[in-house]
Amino acid sequence: MKKPEAYTLSIGVLAVADTYLTGTILPVPVWVTFIAWASFFVLGGGRAGLVKSVASNLTGLAIASLTLMFISTAGGSALAAAVLVGIGSAAMVQASKIKLLDVLPAIVWGFASTVGTTVATGKAITTAGIANPALVAATALVTGAVFGFVSEVVGEALAFKREPRLS
């Protein structure tokens, strides 16, 4: 089968599995797994893309978590929250100076996924235990990256490889 069709089948079937998994067994936001899945491909795929994607997404998660913790101590001030998000944004840019983290959007996706998970769950970043939105988002980000890796492996395995003709 041609590569586009192989990837269509691989990603389509695995998207069903991901959506079912996150809707039943692993209660994490499916949209975060899809963001991480896309991040894997944007960062080149393969083992290197997996490592770079997880590292970048989790760096964004760490920066978002710190930002949200500081915001929670700011007493509800919109100006303080805005300044702290600005500092977090600047921290993401600085983090992207590191070779492993040099694709800034992948860091931002981790940051945004963490903030979104916090809002979606209604749980504060300071929530203790497995309901902590940073732990939920981290699980989803790693899960999505793994789905990306598996979809690439399956897609490549299904792709028809033409042998050169010997005339």
N, C-alpha and C positions, 0 to 999 in steps of 0.2 A: 504494500500500500504506500502511496506517496506520503511524504513527511507531513504536509498539512492535514491530511486525513488521519494519519496516525496520531498526531497530537490532538486533533479534534476528538477522536475516540477516547484517548487516554485522559484528557482533561475533562471531557464530559462525564465519563464514568466516575472519575475520582471526585468531581464536584458533587455528584450525587452522594458518594460516600462521606465526603467532608460535611455536607449539609445535614445528612442523617446523623452522623457522629455528634456534631455540635448541637443538634436538636434533641438528642436523647442521652447519650452516655457522657459526653464531655461538654458541660454547660459553659461554653465560651462563645463570644460573638463570632458568627460565621463571617461577617464582613471583615473582621480583623484577620481571620485566616486567609481570606482572599487577598487582602492587601499584602500580607507577607508572601503569599504565593506569587503575586505579581512582582514583588520586590526581588525574589529569587531569580526570576527570568531577566529583569532589568539589570541585575548585577552579573549577568553572564552565565548563569546556570552552573551545573557541575558542582563538584565539591567546593571549589573556590567560591562560587556564587552562593552556596549554602552558608558557608562560614561568614562571608562578607555580609550577607543579608541578615543573618541572625545577629551578628555583632553590631551592625548599624541600627537595626530595629530596636535591639535591647539598649543600646546607648541612648536612643531617643526616649525609650521608656524610662530609663534612669533619670534623664534630665527632666522629663515631664513629672515624674514622681517627686523629685526635689522641688520643682516649681510649684506643684500643687500643695506640698507640705508647707512651703513658705506662704502661699496664698491663704491657707487655712489659719495661719497665725496673724494675718493682716487685718482681721476684724471686719471683713466684708467691704473694704474700700475698693471701689472700681479702679481708681487711679493706682493703688498699690498692686492690684492684680495685673493691670496693664503693664506696669513697670517690671514686675516679676516675669511676665511672659516675654517681655523684651529681653530681659537678662537670659532667660532660658533659650530664646531664639539665638542670641549672640553666642551662647555656650555651644549650641548645635553647630554653628558655623566654625567655631574654634575646633571642635571635635573632628570636623571633617578634614582638618589639616593632617590627621593621622592617616597613613596609607590604607589601612584596613577599613577605615571609615570615610574614604574620600568621595563618596557619592552622597552629598548632602540630602537629597530627597529621601533616601532610605532611612536616614536618621529622623527626618521630619515625619515620615509615616509611622515610626515607632512612637514618637511624641504624640501625634494626633490620635493614634489608636488607643493610647493610654488615657488621654483626656476624654475621648469618646466613650471608652469603656466605663470610666468613672461616672460620666453623665448617664449612660444607658443603664448601669446597675443601680444608680442612686446611692452608691456606697462611697464614703469618704476615702481618700487615699490613705488615711490613718487607720482604716478598718483592720482589725487583727484577724488572722486566720486565712483560710483558703478563699474566702469571699473578698479579700483585698483586691481592688481593681487592677493593681499593678501585677499581682500574681495571675489574675485571670487573663489580662492582656498578654503577659509574657508567655503563658501557656498557648494562647491563640497564635501569637507571632511565631513561636517555634513550630507549632503544629502546621501552620500554613507553609512555612519554609520546607518542612518535610514533605508535605503534599506536592509542592513544586518540584522537589528533587525526584520523588517517585513518579510524577507525571512525565518528567523528562526521560527518565530511565525507560518507562513503559512506552512512551512515544517513540523513542529511538529503537527499541526492540521491535516495534510493530512496523517501522518504516521499511519499505522495500528498498533494498540496495541493489542497484544494477551492476552487474559484472561487465567490465569492458569487453567488447567483441574482439575476438582475434580473427582477423581476416586472412 
